[in-house]
Amino acid sequence: MTSSSTDALALLKLQYDAPRGLRDTWLLWGLPRDVRRHLLAVFFVWIAATCVPVLPVYTEQTCVGRCCENSETAWRADFPPERGSVAYDFGLYCGKHSATAVGAFRSSYFGGCLLGAVLGGVLADRYGRRSVVYVASVLLTVATASSTIAPGPRVYAMVRFIAGGTQTALCLAAYVLGLEALQDSWQAPIGAGLFMSTFSVGQVVLNASARLITSWRYLSLFVAVQIIITTLVGSSYIKESPRWVTATANASITEPHADAGSQPRWGTLAPMMLVWLSISSTFYGLTLSTGSMVGNLYWVAFGSAAVELPAALLAGSLRFRKDGDAGGKLKLATCISIICGGITCGISHIAPESAQTHTATIAKFFFALSFNFVYPFTMHIFANPSTRTRVMGLCLSSSRFGAMISPILIARVGLKDAYAVFGYTAFVASVLAYFLV
């Protein structure tokens, strides 16, 4: 057995009490030092990587509305001259198909995510979660940095495709790597609360960086650099998953103390993937459309990101009386949050334009909440460590497919009508989650 495997197994042998409140789950108060360091290192890598899918909000703005009346002069009046845009540099503005072309950039990214979710899950189950985190972070850094020197839209779309695949593989492996170092009683509150709050933190960091770094190329380069730096700094503290090490040593082993209800239930995989698709299509549709909403770009984007923090706080406050109670609570919480988000999307469809930004932000809160619940809910259902990452990868691939079609939907039917579609799909997802999962 290698030294890295020995270090990983040492994490699982540590004895500590179950979390007693928000102080434990948000400050990691009751965790041993090695486990806390491992989690924090994974958190910082996750924060850096979550900036990549939201980067187009600041780098791929297209010219719409009154800025098309006087072409370049009006464009420069609407957006800071120093920042520019991918769309502006490639001449994709004020044309008949400009919005569709920019939407294709985002769909290309999420198409890569779809592939990366499947391959990342397979590779993480075969070669280990930590290995995938390291390799994916290097490739993601190269792809994000390469987008700044892309000579044309085709090359840019290609490197964004690669960035999408590596970012999803990285985040998938990092999420499982972080939680599998914890005892069962810590996984749900950390996975639903503190872990998912890092996505919001990443967006807030990107928003602040965009205010200071006024070139979209330098902003993309900054995101690439912070990914590799957080990975290098955290490499001393990130351990391999002890559950994966144990499972690969004995293929027949299942999770310690796993109850019968937590064994893999493969018949629930298809409806679970549809639930992920619905949540993701709406979540990323609302996130990436912030640039098209009424109001200042930076404040609208900040509000869209900041609203995820109370969602994470609420999700992390969910209490479990016993391990067997976790699945039922997570299932009910997922369904309720999806329904509330769907209702709010329906309100956004009929609300006046001046109020749509506020109602869409509220809808983003509920779908962020449902994302916070569906991650640990899926891990609870598919608890076998030898196949868990592969299953999570399939669910993420479905999620990224929803995110891939969302920009195309918005470009085709408009943001207002897209709200109605999001509301309908949310209702279907809540029915699937409650009756078939």
N, C-alpha and C positions, 0 to 999 in steps of 0.2 A: 504493500500500500504506500502511495506517495505521500510526501509531507503535506501537500495541499489537501489531500483526502483526509489525512489525520487532523489537520486544523479544522476542516469542515465538520467532521464528526464531533469534535470537541464542542462546537456550538450547540449541538443537539443534546449533549450530555449535561449541559449546565442546568441547574435547578433554580427556578424563580416562580413567584406567585403570579396568578392571573391578574390582569389589570383591574384596578379598583375604581377608576374614574377617569375623567378627562385629563387630569394631570399626568396619569401614567401613559395614556394613549397618545397624547400630543407632545409631551416632553420626554417620553420614553423613560419615565422616572424609575420604573421597577425592573428595567432590563440590565443584565450584566454588561460590563464595559465593552467586551469584545463584540457582543451582539449589537449594542448601540452604535459602535463605530462602523460595523458592517452596514447597518441600515442607513446611517447618515451618508456614507460614501455612495451607496446605491441611489439615495434620494438626489444627491447633487448631480449625478450622471443623468438621472431621469429629468431633472429640471432643465439641464442644458439641452437635452434632446427634444424636449417638448416645445422648444422655440421654433423648430424647423417647420412643422405643419402650419403654424400661424404666420410665418414669415411673409407669405403672399399678401397679407392685409396691408403691409407697408411697402412691398416691392413690386406688386403686380397691379397697381391701380390703373384702371382704364379711364379714358375721358368720356364722360356722359353728360347729358343735360346742356346747360348753358355754356359749358366750356368748349363745346363743339361749334359754337357760332362763329368764332374767330380763330379757329384752329390753334396754332402754336401759342399765340399771344394770350388767348383766354386760358389755355391749358396751364401756362406758367402762372397765371393769376390765381388759379384754383389750388395748385399744389406748390410746395416750396421748390424754387428753381434748382436748389442744390441736390434735392433728393432724386428728381426724375422718376422713372418707372421702367420696368421691363417692357411694358406696353408702349411707352413713349419711345424708348430706344429702338424698338423693332418696328415702329410705325403702326402699331395696332391700336389706333384710336380714331374716333369719329367715322369709321367705316361701317359698312352694313353688317359685317361679321366680326367686328373687333371684340365685342363682349364674349362671343362664342369662342374666339381664339384664345382669349385669356382664361375662359372657363376650361378650355382643353388643357392648358398648363396645369391647372389644379387637378383635373381628372387624371392626367398623366402621373402626377405625384401619387395619388391614391391608387392608381393601377399598380404602381410599384409596391405600395403598402400591401395590396392584396397578395402579391407574390411573396413579399418578405414575411408576411404573417405565417404562411404555410411552410416555407423553407426554414424560417427562424425556429418554429416550433419543432420541426423534425430534427434540425441540427442540434438544438438545445437538449433534446431528449437523448441524442446519440453521443454528443461530444461534451456536454456539460453546459450549464447556463453561463458560467463566467467566461468561458472561451468565446461564446457567441457575443457577449457584451463587449469584449475587447476588440474582436475582429470587426464587428459592426460599427463600433465607434470610430475606428480608423477609416473605414470606407465611407461612413457618413461625413466625416470631416473633409475628406477629399472631394466627395460629390458636391457638398455645399459650397466649398471654396471654388470649385470649378465652375459653378453657375455664374460667378462674377465675371468670368472671362469668356462666356459663351458668345460666339460670333453671330449667332442667329437663333430664331425661335425653335428650330428643330433640335439643335444641340442643347439648348436650354431645357427643352422638354425631356430630352434623354437623361441629362444629369439629374433633373428633378425626379424622374422615374427611379433612378438608382438611389437617390436620397430617400425617397419614400420607402423603398424596400429595406434599406439598412436601418432607417429610423424605427420602423415597426419591429424588425427583428431585435433591435437593441432594447426597445421599451418592453417588449414581451418577455425577453429573457431576464431583464432587470427586475420586472415586477415579480415574477415567480422566484427569482433568486433571493429577493429581499424577504418575501413572506415565508419561504421554506426554511429559513433559518430560525423562525419563531415557533414557539409552542402553539398548539391548536387554539387555545383561548385568546391569543393575541392576534391571530391572523385576520379575523373578520373586522375588528375595530381599526386596526392599522391599515388593512387593505382598502376599506371603505372610506376612511377618514383622512389620516395624515398622508398616506401614499398618494391618494388622488388629489390632494390639495397642491401637490407639487406641480401639477399641470397649470393650475391658476397662477402659481408663483412664477413659473416660466413665462407665461404670457405678460404678467406685470413687469418682469425684468426686461422683456423684449420691448414693451411699450416705452419704458423709461429710456432704454438704449436708443430707440428710434427717435426720440426727442433730441438726444445728444449727438447721434451719428446721422448726419443729414444726407448721406449718400447711400442709396440702396445697395450698391456694390460693397461698400465698407461695412454696412450693417450685416450683410450675408457673411462676409469674411469674419466679422466679430463672433457671430453665432458658431461658425465652424471652429474657430480657435477655442472658444470656451468648452466645446464638446471634448476635444482632445485633452485639454488641461484638466478638467474634472475627472476624466478617466485615468490619466496618469497619476494625479494626486491620490485618487481613491484606490488605486491598485494595491497599495500596501495594506488596506483594511478590508477589501472585498474578498470573501472566502467563497469557495464552491458550495453549492447547495448540499447540506448534509443528507437530506432526504434523497436527492438524486444519487449521491455516492452510495448510500445504503441500498437503494433500489437496483442500481446496476451491479452491485456485488451479489445480490440475490434477486433474480428477476421475479420471484414469486411473492416478494414481500409487499405489503400494502402499508398505508400510513399507520404509525403507532396510535393505538387507541381509537382508530376510526370505527364509527358505528356502521351498521349495515346500510343505513340510508345514505352514507357518504361514499359507498362503493360506486365505481363507474356505471352509469346508466346510459348506454349508448342510444337508446330509443328516444332520448330527449334532445339529442344533438341538433337535429334539423330545426325544430321549433326554437331552440335556443339561438341558433345562428340567425334566424329571421328576427328575433328580438334584438340582437346586436345590430343587425342591418338597419332596423327602424330607428333605434336610438342614435346611431352614428350619423345617418343621413340628415337627421334634424339638427343634431348637436353641431356638426361641422358646417352644415348649411347656414345656421345662425352665426357661427363664429366667423366664417370667411366672408359673409355678406355685410359685416359691420361697416365696411367702406362705402356701401351703397345706402346706408341708413341716414336719416336726417340728423344733422348735428356735426360737431367737430370730430374729425377722424380719431384723434388721440383720446379724447374723452369718451367717445362711444366705445372704442376698443378697450379702454381701461375699464369701463363699467362692465363690458361683456366678460372680461377676465376676472375682475374682482368679485363678481357675483358667484363665482365658483367656490370661493373661500367659505362663505356661510353654508353652502351645500355640503362641502367636505366636513365642516364642523358638525352639522346636523347628522350626517351619515356616521361619523365617528362616535356619536353619542348613543348609538343603538346598543342596547344591553342584552346580554344572553344569560339566562338563568342556568343553562346547561348546554353542553356542546350540541346535543340533538335538537335544541331549540333554534340554532343558528339558521338552518336552511329555511324553516318556515317564516321566520322574521324577514330574512333577506328577500324571499320570494314576494311576500306581501308588500314590503317597502318598495321593491322594484315596480310592481304593478301600479301602486298608488302614485308614485312619482311620474310614471309614463302617462297615466291618465290625466294628471294635473297639467303636465306639459302639453298634451294634445289639446286640452280645453283652452289653454292660453294661446296656442297657435291659432285655434279657431277664432278667438277674440281678435288676434292680430290681423286676421284676414278681413274682418268687417270694421275694424277701428279706423279712424281718420289717419292720414299720413303723419300728422304731427304727433300722434300717440303711439304709432307702431314701434318706434325705437324702444319705448318703455315696456310695452307688452312683450316684445321680442326678447328683451333682457330678462323679464320674468320667466318666459318660456325656457330660456337658456339655463336659468337656475334649476328648473325641474328636470331638464334632461341631463344636466351635470350631476344632479342627485341620483338619477337613474343609472348613469354610468358608474357612479361611486358604489352602487349596490350590485350591479350586474357582474362586475369583476370578481369580488369575493364569492358571490352566489355561484358563479360558474366553477370557481376553484373548489367550492364546497361539494358540488355535485360530482365533479370528476376529480376524485381525491388521490388516485393512484399516481405517485410521482414518476413512474416510468412512462406514462402516457399523458400526463397533465399538460405539459407545455405544448404538445402536439394538438390537443383538443383546444386549448386556449388560442393556438395559432389559427385553427379553423374558424373559431368564432371571430377572431380579429380580422381574418380575411373577408368574412361576410360583412363585418363592420366597415372595413375599408372600401368594399364594393359600394356600400351605401353612401360613404363619403365621396366616392368617385363620381357617382351619378348625380349627386346633389348640386354641384356647380352647373352642370349641364341643364338640369331641371330649372334652376333659377334663371339661367340665360335664355331658356326657351319660353317659359311662361311668365316670367317676372317674379319678383320677390313676394308681392301681395298674394298672387295665386298659389305660390309655393307654400305659403303658410297653411292654406287649406289642405294641400296634399300631406304636409307634415302632420296635421291634426288627424286625418283619416288613418294614416299608417300607425300613428301612436295608439289609436283605439284597437287596431288589429293586433299590434304587438302586446298590448296589455292582456288581451284575451288569450293569446298564445302562451304568454308567461304564466298565467294563472291556471289554465286548464290542461296544458300539454307538457309543461316542464315539471 
